[in-house]
Amino acid sequence: MKKRTFDIIVILLIAILLIILNQFDLLEKSAKLMFIPILAFYFIGQYSERKFQK
C-alpha cells in the first residue's frame, strides 16, 4: 500500500468518526472525547512514517 493511499484512508476514517460523534452530540457534551481519536491517529501517523519511509 502506498503512503498516499494510506493517508487518504486515514483522512476518510477521521471524517467518518467525527461525523458519527457529531450526530450523537458527543463533541459538544465533552471536549475530552475529542482527544481520543486525535491520540489514536497520532500513533497511526507514527506507524505510517516508519512503514512508508523512503
Secondary structure, DSSP 4 states (H G I P E B T S, - for coil): --HHHHHHHHHHHHHHHHHHHHHTTHHHH-GGGGHHHHHHHHHHHHHHHHHT--
